Amino acid sequence: MARAVPLRDDLVGLTGYHSPQVDVEVRLNTNESPLPPPREWLAELTDELGRIAFNRYPDREATALRAALAEFHGCGPSQVFCANGSNEVLQCLLLAYGGAGRTAAIFEPTYALHRHIASLTATTVVSGWRAPDHRLDLDVVDEVLATARPTITFLCSPNNPTGRAEPPDVVSHVLERAPGLVVVDEAYGQFAPYSALDLVRGGGPGSDRLVVVRTFSKTWSMAACRLGYLVAAPDVVDACGAVVLPYHLDAVTQAAGRLALRHVDAMEARVATLNEERGRITAALGGLGVQTWPSDANFVLFRPLGRAATEVWHDLLASSVLVRDCSTWPGLDECLRVTVGTPPENDRFLAALTSSLEGTTP
């Protein structure tokens, strides 16, 4: 029998990224939008499908989609790169600017896929710790940047799973000191009061090294489409285009994204609804004596006091409510994360959590 080909040494022991998918009535663990896209968008997409030449490859450059995104963000199409979800965007950045002998900097706790994708591309990861309130500790940031000299520095804003967005002055501080690219992952950016996109468009010092990554999965209610993009200097876009696989973005996804941009008002209304519900959830958690952290995203990180997080998680599951168990993640002892759902879903969550904390879960 032939001997199995050994795995790359630096990948031994690495497991795939996943979140539990359990059949429940209320799923609040993956930060998807609980609200569907507009019916008008679906009708337009259905009509568009009849005009797609399925026997031909899609537009490799995603020309129409990039033009629509450029108009939406007030930049040029040469500053936009699109891919299969924001994770493929991150992968392309690391393929182009990471790799053996290069370093990426992250600040924990933060989005696990920044480290995971860096590892897949043989990029060395150097991390610093956030302050106890989960804000960036700029003294730690300065030390990491000065010591590691990373080619890519990742900021997640709002930060997943802790929820805060990074203020413009913090992003500017990092950009002034980072020797390479500063990648601001704004998967939840439209829930937040400010965006690093203003710094990209402003053209100030270092703006050619600033990359903002976004996704259609959250605010646009299009997680099933797997569409993400970045806004950056044209040379960064060209570099990502050089390393991505040919025809990577299918014609249906390109059409779905382009048509979604016709419905900005509907997207903004969904965001406003979820932001209002986020405030209601946070206030209710405070009333239950649960520790929370301020969130600028569509989720809330919380720590049940007096009961183990895993026990609470199982109690919620018994009530057919699924949240994310973060209690074993570095720096997040006994923490859970809940996605903001519809008002009835949020009511179910709060009722189930109250029962768990009172010890009355069936």
N, C-alpha and C positions, 0 to 999 in steps of 0.2 A: 504494500500500500504506500502511495506517495506521501511524503511528509508534508504537513501543512506549512504553508508559507508564513513565517513569523510576522506579527504585526510590527509596525514601526515602533522602535524602543520608547519614544516619548509619548506614545499613545497607549501603552500598556496600562490597564486599569481604568482608562477613561470610559465613562458611560455616556449614553446619549441624553440630551436634554429632553425632559418631558414634564407634564403636569398630569395628575390623576384625572381620568375621565370616567366618571361614575354615573350610572343612570339615576338621576335625581329629578325632583320636580323644580328645584330652584338651584341653578348653577351659577355661582358667584366666585369662581376661582381663577379665571383666565383673563379677566379684564376686557372681555369682548363688550361690544355695545349690546344692551338688552333690547334696543329698538331697531327695527329693520330700516333699510333705505326707503326713500319715497317710492310709492307705487308708480309715479310718473317715470322715475329712473328705470324701474324694471320694464315698463312698457317700451321705453326708448331702446333699452338694451335688447329686448326681444326682437324689436323691429330691425335693429342693427345686425343681429345674427344672420338674417336673411341676405345680407349684402356682403358677408365675409366669404372670401374665396378659400374654403377650407383645404383645397388641394394645393395651395401655395403657402410658402413660408411667410410668417408675419414680418412686418417692417422691423428690421434688425435695430434700427436707430430709435424706434418708438417716436417718430417725428411729431405726429399730431398730439400725442399725450404730453410730450415734453414741452411743446409750444403752449398747450393749455395750462400746464403747471407753471410755466414761466410767466404767463399773463396773470395767473392767480397770485403769484408771489412778487410780481414786480421786478423780475430779473430777465436775463436772456436765456433762450433755450440751450445755449452752450454751457450754462451753469447747472443744468438738470440732468441727472442720471437716474434711470428707473430700473427696477429689478423685481424678482419674486419675493415680495415682502422685504421689510427693512433688514432682516437677517442676511439675505443675499447681498444687500448693499454693504453691510458690515464685512461680510466675507470678501467682497471685491476690494474693499479698502485695505484689508489685511493681506490679501494676495499681492496687491500692488505696492504697499508700503511697509508691510511686516515681513515675516520670514526669518530664516535662520540668521542669527547674529544681530537681530533687531529686537527692540523692546516696545511693549505697549504698557501704559500706566493706567490703572484703575483705582477707584477709591471705594472701599467696602464699608458697609454692605451696599451692593448695587446689582445691576442686571447680570445674571449669571452667564448669559451668552457672550458677553464681551470677553470674559476669560476663556470660555469654551471654544469660541471660534478662533481666538488667538492661538490656543493650543493646537487646534487642527491645522493651522498654517505654520506651525513650528516657530511661532513668535514667542519670545520670552515675556512673561507677564510679571510686572512689579506692582505691588499694591501698597496703598497707605490706608489708614483707618480714618473714618469720619469721626467727628466729635460725638459725645454721648447723645446729643439731640439730633444726630444724623445730618447736621449741616457739614459742609466741607470745612475742614480745619486748614486754613491757608498756610499756616506754618508747616504742616505735614505735606501739603501740596508742594510748597517751595522746596522742601528737602528731597522729596521723591523726584521732582523734575531736575534738580541740580545734580543729584547722584546718579540717576538712571539714564538721563538724557534720552527719553523715549522718542521714537519716531512717530508714535501715535499716543495721544492722551485722550481717554474716554471720559466724558461727562454725561451722565444720564439726567435729563431735565424735562419734566419732573422725574425724580429718581425713583426707579422701581427696585425694591418694594416699599421704600420709605415715604415717597409722595411729594417731597418738596421740589419746587423748581429752583434752578440756580439764577439769582439776580444778574442783570447785565454786567454789573461791576465785578462780580465774581468771575464770570466768563472772561471778561477783559483781563483780569488779573492773571488767570491761567494762561491766556493767549500771549500775554507779554513775556511770560517766563518759559513756556514750553518751546523746545527747540524744533519740534516737528508739527504734524497736524494735530489740531484739537477737534475731536469729533464729538459734537453735542447730539446725543440721541434723544430726539423729541417725539418719541412714539405717542406720548400723551400731551404734546405741546399745545394743542388747541384748547385744552382744559385750563391752561395756565394763564396768568395775567401778562406775561411777557415771553419773548422768544429771541433766541440768538440769531434768527434770520435778519433782524434789524442790523446786527453787526456785520453780517455778510454783505447786505445791500449797501451799507454805509461806506464801504471801501476804505476803512481806516487802517491803521497799522496792524499788520498781521492778518487782515481779512482774507488774504490769499491762502492762509493756512487753516482757516476755519471751515469746518464742514458741518452742516446741519442735516440730520437724517430724520425722515418722517415716514409714516405708514398710513394706508387707507383702512387698516384693520379696526381702529378704535373709533375715532370721531366720525368717519365716513360709513361706519356700519358694514364694512366689506371684508371681514376677516376671511371669508370663504374664497375670496379672489386672490389672495396673496400678492399684494402690490405695495411696494415701498419705493422710496426715492431719496435722493440727496440733492441739496443745493450747495454749490461750492464754486471755486474758481474753475475755469474751463480746463486747465491742465489736470486737475483732479478727476474731472468727468472723463477726460480722454484716457487717463490711466485706468480707471475702472472699466471703460469700454475695451481696453486692450486685454484685460484678464478674464472678462466674463465669457461664458460659453456662447457660441453663435446662436442667434434666434432664441434666446433664453426666455423672452417675455412673449407669451402667446397673444394672438390677435384678439381673443375674447377679453382677456384681462386689460389689454390696452384700451379697448372700446369702453369697458366698464369704468375705468378710471377717468377717461376723457368725458364721458357722459355725466359722471358724478359731479364734475366741476360746474355743471349747469345748475346744480341744486345747492348752492352755498347757503342760502337762507335756511333751507330745511336742516342742513348739517348744524348750523349755528343754533337753531332752535333745540335740536337734540342735546347739544352740548350744554346749553343753558338749563335744560330740564335736569340733566344728570348732575350738574354743579349744584343746583338747588337741593337735590336729593342727597348729595354728598354732605352738605351742611346739616341736613336733617339727621342723617345717620350719625355723624360726629357728635352732634348735640345729644342724641339719644344714648350713645355709648358713654358719654360723660355722665349722664344721669344714672347709668348703671354702675358707676364707679370703675369703669374700664379705662385703662391708660391708652391714649391715642396720640398720634403725631399729626401736625398740620399737613394737609394734602392739597396739592394743586392738580391732581390727576382724577381718574374715575375709580379710585379705590382708596381704602383707608386701612392703614396698618394699626393693629391694636393688640394689647396685651391683657388677657383676663387676669384679674387679681384674685388670689385665693383658691384658684383651681388650675390644674395643669392644662396647658394649651391643647395637648393631645386628647385629653378627656373632653374638653369643650368641643373640639373638632368632631369627635365621635358622636357626641350628643347632637350636634347640629346635623350630622349625617343621618342619625336615627330619625330626625325630623324632616329628612329629604331636602336638606339645605347643604350645599357643598361650598366651602371656602378654602383658601390656600393655607396649608400648614407650613409656616416658616420657622417653626420653633427650633429646628436643628440647623438652620442656616447661620453662618458666622455672624456674630454681633446681633442676632435677633432672638435671643433666648426667650422662650415662652410667648412668641408672637404669632399672630394669625393675620391674614390679609383678606379683606372682603371687597369684591367688586361692587360698584354701585349698580343696582338693578332697577327695574321698574318700581313704582311705589308699592304695588302689592308684593313683589318679591322682597323688597326691603322690609316691609312689615312682617313677612314670614321669618326673615332672618332675625329681626329684633325680638320677635316673640319667642323663637327657638333659643336664642342666646339668653334671654331672660329666664326661661325655664331651666336651662343648663346651669346658670349661675345660682339659681335658687334650689337646685337639686331636685327639680320636679319633672325632668325629661322622662317620657314614658320608657 
